[in-house]
Amino acid sequence: MSSHETDTAAGACGCDETGARGLLPVEEARRRILEAVTPVEGREAVPLAAACGRVLAVDVAAPFDVPPHDNSAMDGYALRAADVPGEGEARLRVVASAYAGHPFTGEVGPGEAVRIMTGAVLPAGADAVVMQEHVRLEGETVVVPGPVRAGTNVRRAGEDLRAGAPVLAAGTRLGPAQIGLLAAVGVAEAPVARRPRVAFFSTGDELRPPGETLRPGEIHDSNRHVIRALLQALGVETLDLGLVPDRPEAVAAALRRGGEEADALLTSGGVSVGEADYVTDALRQLGEVGFWRVAIKPGKPLAFGRIGRAHFFGLPGNPVSVMVTFLQLVQPALRRLAGERRVEPMTVRARTRVPLRKRPGRADFQRGILSRAPDGTLEVAATGPQGSHVLSSMARADCLIVLPRDWGDVPEGTWVEVQPFHGLIPGCGA
């Protein structure tokens, strides 16, 4: 059975688009899935150089103050604020220099100053730093205009983190800032959760790998490559089971292997209720799988359950439906499986730049392009044809426009929720 079949089979329940009887709301489907998923067991320590995108497995606290000492925020001169009058200028004798990593070990006395560089320890006795651009040097004397307040251009010890303070919580996905923070508190190897292993495959005798010549009736297998890319962006370990031929024993073997070797197993197409085919039969024989019709467009047919030790997700057949249902329903589950705390899609608000067509009955995730209006607000427009088979319009998009289930056509200028890809797909500009 093709992994590119249409979603029309979901209409077998007798639900029309307007009434949408028997369709499960997207939020409810996500809730049920997340309730069934718990983080994988196991963790490891990885060097910070390999930790980007991984999920922290334990809480991390600061073992010392960050920064560990008062230091200069500027290149300039460290001095005593009391030596600079409220009006006029003060003439101070430059007695030494202090550099980052090479502090001045003496003490700044009355009428003295120390040449200091950014990041250098603030010398004893000094309580302010004046930028070098604001002073005049005359031989060994620095002329400083007043007034100068104590604390000027000084970074205080513990200003970022106090010793013992929480640094990062378990379940945090590590990005550049988080990795930098771990380095700042001296963590050389990050304690991270084991990466979930996710298996996936395509079925269909009409499918051919990209690069091969197509014969009449054949198409290239795109869904498997879409799924692999989404999984790679998520940072999970992937197990590509390849193209599985249209034979019951071959499909059963692929399902069985995924259930034995992976934490989750994904397929696309061929799993809707009412389809008397070997995929559905094999699922029922090998696993505990429920067949849902979700009030989502594109998409609607979804299978969810377990095969062996793996959570099973049977996605719709068209490539855009695969992407939308993955991002809304599968990705949050895989993030929870990886131990991540924040799993819900991020949204922002934008005004529609053009009218949008919609029929009530299903939450519609339309492909869109964000832009900035002259008044600074966000605007969004659809990329063009919204058919679930039109992958080119997804490739042109940089967001999904979220239109609620009960909405009809949307006039120009309507405020809508938007899911930007940079917050929805890890690795895509995030």
C-alpha positions as CSV (number, residue, x, y, z in Angstrom):
1,M,0.0,0.0,0.0
2,S,1.4,3.4,-1.0
3,S,2.7,5.7,1.6
4,H,1.4,8.5,-0.6
5,E,-2.3,7.6,-0.6
6,T,-4.9,10.3,0.0
7,D,-6.6,11.1,3.2
8,T,-10.1,10.6,1.8
9,A,-10.5,7.2,3.4
10,A,-11.0,8.9,6.7
11,G,-14.5,9.9,5.4
12,A,-15.7,6.3,5.9
13,C,-17.0,7.3,9.4
14,G,-19.8,9.3,7.8
15,C,-18.5,12.6,9.2
16,D,-18.9,15.6,7.0
17,E,-16.5,18.5,7.1
18,T,-19.1,20.8,8.6
19,G,-20.4,18.6,11.3
20,A,-17.1,16.7,12.0
21,R,-18.9,14.2,14.1
22,G,-16.6,11.7,15.8
23,L,-13.4,13.6,15.1
24,L,-11.0,14.0,18.0
25,P,-9.8,17.6,18.6
26,V,-6.1,18.1,18.0
27,E,-5.5,19.2,21.6
28,E,-7.3,16.0,22.9
29,A,-5.3,13.8,20.6
30,R,-2.0,15.4,21.8
31,R,-3.1,15.1,25.4
32,R,-3.8,11.4,25.1
33,I,-0.6,10.7,23.3
34,L,1.5,12.6,25.9
35,E,-0.2,10.8,28.7
36,A,0.9,7.5,27.2
37,V,4.5,8.5,26.8
38,T,7.2,8.6,29.5
39,P,10.9,9.5,29.0
40,V,13.3,6.8,28.0
41,E,15.5,5.4,30.7
42,G,19.3,5.8,30.7
43,R,21.7,8.8,30.5
44,E,25.2,9.5,29.6
45,A,27.9,12.2,29.9
46,V,28.9,13.8,26.7
47,P,31.6,16.5,26.0
48,L,30.1,20.0,25.6
49,A,31.3,19.9,22.0
50,A,28.8,17.1,21.3
51,A,26.0,18.3,23.6
52,C,24.1,20.7,21.3
53,G,20.5,19.5,20.9
54,R,20.7,17.0,23.7
55,V,18.4,17.0,26.7
56,L,19.8,17.6,30.1
57,A,19.1,14.6,32.4
58,V,19.7,16.2,35.9
59,D,19.4,19.5,37.6
60,V,22.7,21.5,37.5
61,A,23.5,24.0,40.3
62,A,26.4,26.5,40.4
63,P,29.4,25.2,42.3
64,F,30.7,28.8,42.7
65,D,29.8,32.4,42.0
66,V,29.6,33.5,38.4
67,P,31.5,35.6,37.8
68,P,33.8,34.4,40.7
69,H,35.1,37.9,41.4
70,D,34.4,41.6,40.9
71,N,35.8,42.5,37.5
72,S,35.9,45.3,35.0
73,A,33.2,45.7,32.3
74,M,35.4,48.0,30.3
75,D,38.9,48.9,29.3
76,G,39.8,51.9,31.4
77,Y,41.1,52.8,34.9
78,A,40.1,51.3,38.2
79,L,39.9,53.9,41.0
80,R,38.2,55.0,44.2
81,A,35.1,57.0,43.4
82,A,35.7,59.2,46.4
83,D,38.9,60.5,44.8
84,V,36.9,62.1,41.9
85,P,35.0,65.3,43.0
86,G,31.4,66.0,41.9
87,E,32.6,68.8,39.6
88,G,35.9,69.4,37.8
89,E,38.6,66.9,37.3
90,A,40.8,64.6,39.4
91,R,44.4,63.9,38.7
92,L,45.3,60.3,39.7
93,R,48.7,58.6,39.6
94,V,48.7,55.4,37.5
95,V,50.5,52.8,39.7
96,A,50.0,49.5,37.8
97,S,48.1,47.6,35.1
98,A,45.6,44.7,35.5
99,Y,44.7,42.3,32.7
100,A,42.2,39.4,32.4
101,G,44.0,36.5,34.0
102,H,46.8,38.7,35.4
103,P,45.4,40.7,38.3
104,F,47.1,43.5,40.1
105,T,47.8,42.1,43.6
106,G,48.3,45.4,45.4
107,E,45.8,47.9,46.7
108,V,44.6,51.1,45.1
109,G,45.3,53.9,47.6
110,P,44.0,57.5,47.7
111,G,44.9,59.4,44.6
112,E,45.9,56.3,42.7
113,A,44.5,54.5,39.7
114,V,45.2,51.2,37.9
115,R,45.1,50.7,34.1
116,I,42.6,47.8,33.7
117,M,41.3,45.7,30.8
118,T,37.8,44.2,30.4
119,G,37.4,41.1,32.5
120,A,40.3,41.8,34.8
121,V,39.8,41.4,38.6
122,L,38.9,44.7,40.2
123,P,41.9,45.6,42.4
124,A,41.5,45.9,46.2
125,G,40.6,49.4,47.2
126,A,39.0,50.3,43.9
127,D,35.3,50.5,43.6
128,A,34.7,52.0,40.1
129,V,36.1,51.8,36.5
130,V,36.2,54.8,34.2
131,M,36.2,54.1,30.5
132,Q,39.5,55.0,28.7
133,E,37.5,57.1,26.2
134,H,36.4,59.4,29.1
135,V,39.8,60.2,30.5
136,R,43.0,62.0,29.4
137,L,46.5,60.5,30.0
138,E,49.3,62.9,30.8
139,G,52.5,60.8,31.3
140,E,51.9,58.7,34.5
141,T,48.9,60.7,35.5
142,V,45.3,60.1,34.4
143,V,42.9,63.0,34.3
144,V,39.4,62.0,35.2
145,P,36.3,64.2,34.9
146,G,33.8,64.0,37.7
147,P,31.6,62.8,39.1
148,V,32.2,59.1,39.3
149,R,29.8,56.8,41.2
150,A,30.9,53.7,43.1
151,G,30.1,50.5,41.1
152,T,30.4,52.2,37.7
153,N,31.4,49.6,35.0
154,V,32.0,46.9,37.6
155,R,30.6,43.4,37.3
156,R,30.0,42.0,40.7
157,A,30.9,38.5,41.9
158,G,27.8,36.3,41.6
159,E,25.9,38.9,39.5
160,D,25.0,36.1,37.0
161,L,24.8,33.1,39.4
162,R,25.4,32.7,43.1
163,A,27.1,29.5,44.4
164,G,24.4,26.9,44.9
165,A,21.8,28.6,42.6
166,P,20.0,26.5,40.0
167,V,21.7,26.8,36.6
168,L,19.6,24.5,34.3
169,A,16.8,22.1,35.1
170,A,16.6,18.5,34.0
171,G,14.6,18.3,30.7
172,T,16.2,21.4,29.2
173,R,17.2,21.1,25.5
174,L,20.7,22.3,25.2
175,G,21.4,25.1,22.8
176,P,24.4,27.5,22.5
177,A,23.4,29.6,25.5
178,Q,22.8,26.6,27.7
179,I,26.1,25.0,26.7
180,G,27.9,28.3,27.4
181,L,26.3,28.4,30.8
182,L,27.4,24.9,31.6
183,A,31.0,25.8,30.6
184,A,30.8,28.9,32.8
185,V,30.2,26.8,35.9
186,G,32.9,24.4,35.0
187,V,30.9,21.5,33.5
188,A,33.1,19.7,31.0
189,E,30.7,16.8,30.2
190,A,27.0,17.3,30.1
191,P,24.8,14.7,31.9
192,V,22.2,14.1,29.2
193,A,19.3,11.7,28.6
194,R,19.7,8.8,26.2
195,R,18.5,9.7,22.7
196,P,15.3,7.8,21.8
197,R,15.7,5.5,18.9
198,V,13.0,6.0,16.2
199,A,12.4,3.5,13.4
200,F,10.5,4.3,10.2
201,F,9.8,2.8,6.8
202,S,7.7,3.2,3.6
203,T,5.6,0.6,1.9
204,G,4.5,0.5,-1.7
205,D,5.5,-1.4,-4.9
206,E,5.0,1.9,-6.8
207,L,7.7,3.7,-4.8
208,R,11.2,4.1,-6.0
209,P,14.2,5.8,-4.3
210,P,15.2,9.3,-5.6
211,G,17.7,8.9,-8.4
212,E,16.1,5.9,-10.0
213,T,14.2,6.2,-13.3
214,L,10.4,6.0,-12.9
215,R,8.3,3.5,-14.9
216,P,4.6,4.1,-15.6
217,G,2.6,4.3,-12.4
218,E,5.7,4.8,-10.2
219,I,6.6,7.7,-7.9
220,H,9.6,8.6,-5.8
221,D,9.5,7.9,-2.1
222,S,9.4,11.3,-0.5
223,N,7.6,10.6,2.8
224,R,10.5,8.5,4.2
225,H,12.9,11.3,3.5
226,V,10.6,13.9,5.1
227,I,10.3,11.8,8.2
228,R,14.0,11.2,8.4
229,A,14.8,14.9,8.1
230,L,12.2,15.7,10.8
231,L,13.7,13.1,13.1
232,Q,17.3,14.3,12.4
233,A,16.3,17.9,13.2
234,L,14.8,16.6,16.5
235,G,18.1,15.0,17.4
236,V,16.9,11.5,18.0
237,E,18.7,8.3,16.8
238,T,17.1,7.0,13.6
239,L,16.7,3.5,12.3
240,D,15.7,3.6,8.6
241,L,14.0,0.3,7.7
242,G,13.9,1.4,4.1
243,L,11.3,0.6,1.4
244,V,9.3,-2.4,2.4
245,P,7.6,-4.4,-0.5
246,D,3.9,-4.9,-0.6
247,R,4.0,-8.4,1.0
248,P,2.3,-9.2,4.3
249,E,5.3,-11.1,5.6
250,A,7.7,-8.2,4.7
251,V,5.5,-5.6,6.4
252,A,5.1,-7.8,9.5
253,A,8.9,-8.3,9.7
254,A,9.5,-4.5,9.5
255,L,6.9,-3.8,12.2
256,R,8.3,-6.6,14.4
257,R,11.9,-5.3,14.0
258,G,10.8,-1.7,14.8
259,G,9.0,-2.9,17.9
260,E,12.0,-4.8,19.1
261,E,14.8,-2.4,18.3
262,A,13.3,1.1,18.7
263,D,11.5,3.3,21.3
264,A,9.1,4.6,18.6
265,L,8.1,3.4,15.2
266,L,6.6,5.6,12.4
267,T,4.9,4.7,9.1
268,S,2.9,6.7,6.7
269,G,-0.3,5.7,4.8
270,G,-2.3,2.5,4.8
271,V,-3.6,2.5,8.4
272,S,-7.1,4.1,8.2
273,V,-10.1,2.3,9.6
274,G,-12.0,0.4,6.9
275,E,-8.9,-0.4,4.8
276,A,-8.8,-4.2,4.5
277,D,-5.1,-4.4,3.8
278,Y,-2.1,-6.3,5.2
279,V,-0.7,-3.2,7.0
280,T,-3.8,-2.9,9.2
281,D,-4.0,-6.7,9.7
282,A,-0.3,-6.8,10.7
283,L,-0.8,-3.9,13.2
284,R,-3.7,-5.7,14.8
285,Q,-1.8,-9.0,15.1
286,L,1.5,-7.5,16.4
287,G,0.5,-4.6,18.6
288,E,-2.1,-2.6,20.6
289,V,-3.0,0.1,18.1
290,G,-6.0,2.4,18.0
291,F,-7.2,4.1,14.9
292,W,-8.3,7.8,15.4
293,R,-9.8,10.4,13.2
294,V,-8.4,13.7,14.3
295,A,-10.0,17.1,13.6
296,I,-6.9,18.3,11.8
297,K,-6.3,19.5,8.2
298,P,-4.3,18.3,6.4
299,G,-4.3,14.9,8.0
300,K,-7.1,13.2,9.9
301,P,-6.4,9.5,9.9
302,L,-3.9,8.5,12.6
303,A,-3.0,5.2,14.3
304,F,-1.4,5.3,17.7
305,G,-0.4,2.6,20.1
306,R,2.4,0.1,20.9
307,I,4.2,-2.6,19.0
308,G,6.6,-4.5,21.2
309,R,8.5,-1.9,23.3
310,A,7.9,0.9,20.7
311,H,5.2,3.6,20.6
312,F,3.6,3.3,17.2
313,F,2.5,6.3,15.0
314,G,0.8,5.6,11.8
315,L,0.6,8.9,9.9
316,P,-1.5,9.8,6.9
317,G,-0.2,9.2,3.4
318,N,0.3,12.6,1.7
319,P,3.6,14.3,2.4
320,V,2.2,17.6,3.8
321,S,-0.2,15.6,6.0
322,V,2.8,13.7,7.3
323,M,4.6,16.9,8.2
324,V,1.7,18.6,9.9
325,T,0.6,15.5,11.9
326,F,4.2,14.9,12.9
327,L,4.8,18.4,14.1
328,Q,1.5,18.6,16.0
329,L,1.2,15.1,17.4
330,V,4.4,13.1,17.0
331,Q,7.1,15.6,17.7
332,P,5.7,16.5,21.2
333,A,5.6,12.8,22.1
334,L,9.2,12.3,20.9
335,R,10.3,15.3,22.9
336,R,8.7,13.9,26.0
337,L,10.3,10.5,25.2
338,A,13.7,12.3,25.1
339,G,13.0,13.8,28.6
340,E,12.3,17.3,27.4
341,R,10.1,19.5,29.6
342,R,8.8,22.0,26.9
343,V,7.0,20.0,24.2
344,E,4.1,22.1,23.0
345,P,4.4,24.0,19.7
346,M,5.3,27.7,20.1
347,T,2.9,30.3,18.6
348,V,2.9,34.0,17.8
349,R,0.1,36.3,16.6
350,A,0.0,37.8,13.2
351,R,-2.6,39.6,10.9
352,T,-3.6,37.9,7.7
353,R,-2.4,39.8,4.7
354,V,-4.9,38.1,2.4
355,P,-8.2,36.3,2.8
356,L,-7.9,32.6,3.7
357,R,-10.3,29.9,2.7
358,K,-11.5,27.4,5.3
359,R,-14.4,25.2,6.0
360,P,-15.6,24.6,9.6
361,G,-15.0,21.1,11.1
362,R,-11.2,20.7,11.5
363,A,-8.4,22.8,12.8
364,D,-6.5,23.9,9.7
365,F,-2.8,24.2,9.6
366,Q,-2.1,26.3,6.5
367,R,1.3,26.9,5.0
368,G,2.3,30.5,5.4
369,I,4.9,33.2,5.0
370,L,5.5,35.8,7.8
371,S,6.4,39.4,7.1
372,R,6.7,42.7,9.0
373,A,4.0,45.3,8.4
374,P,5.0,49.0,8.2
375,D,3.6,49.5,11.8
376,G,5.9,46.7,13.0
377,T,3.3,44.0,13.5
378,L,3.6,40.6,12.0
379,E,1.6,39.7,8.9
380,V,1.1,36.3,7.3
381,A,-0.1,35.1,3.9
382,A,-0.7,31.6,2.6
383,T,2.0,30.2,0.3
384,G,-0.5,29.2,-2.4
385,P,-2.3,25.8,-3.0
386,Q,-3.0,24.1,0.3
387,G,-3.6,20.6,-1.0
388,S,-2.1,17.9,1.2
389,H,-0.1,16.6,-1.7
390,V,1.4,20.0,-2.6
391,L,4.8,19.7,-0.9
392,S,6.2,22.6,-2.9
393,S,4.0,25.1,-0.9
394,M,5.4,23.7,2.3
395,A,8.9,24.2,1.0
396,R,8.1,27.9,0.4
397,A,6.6,28.4,3.8
398,D,8.3,29.6,7.0
399,C,5.3,29.0,9.3
400,L,2.0,27.2,9.8
401,I,-1.1,29.3,10.2
402,V,-3.4,27.8,12.9
403,L,-7.1,28.3,12.1
404,P,-9.4,26.9,14.8
405,R,-11.8,24.0,14.2
406,D,-15.0,26.0,14.1
407,W,-13.8,28.9,11.9
408,G,-15.0,29.4,8.4
409,D,-13.3,31.6,5.7
410,V,-10.9,34.2,7.2
411,P,-11.1,37.8,6.1
412,E,-8.0,39.9,5.4
413,G,-6.7,41.6,8.5
414,T,-7.8,38.9,11.0
415,W,-5.5,38.2,13.9
416,V,-4.5,34.5,13.9
417,E,-2.1,32.2,15.7
418,V,1.0,31.2,13.8
419,Q,3.7,28.6,14.4
420,P,7.0,29.8,13.0
421,F,9.2,27.0,11.8
422,H,12.3,28.4,13.6
423,G,10.5,27.6,16.9
424,L,8.7,24.5,15.6
425,I,11.5,22.5,13.9
426,P,14.7,22.3,15.8
427,G,17.7,23.0,13.6
428,C,15.8,25.1,11.2
429,G,17.0,28.5,12.2
430,A,16.4,27.9,15.9
